[in-house]
């Protein structure tokens, strides 16, 4: 399942920033909390990885 999002750019006097907004259903599905720290990694020019700084325990039950 995928969600399309648009990148927002904000230009200020001395800097510019780009923002990505997550749909609420996506954030809820992976239990993202307000102010949680994440890191971006560049896999290649078409794939970016967003990773939690502090991993959380999975809610899924692993079966043997």
Buried (B, 14 or more C-beta within 10 A) or exposed (E): EEEEEEEEEEEEEEEEEEEEEBEEEBBEEEEBEEEEEEEEEEEEEEEEEEEEEEEEEEEEEEEE
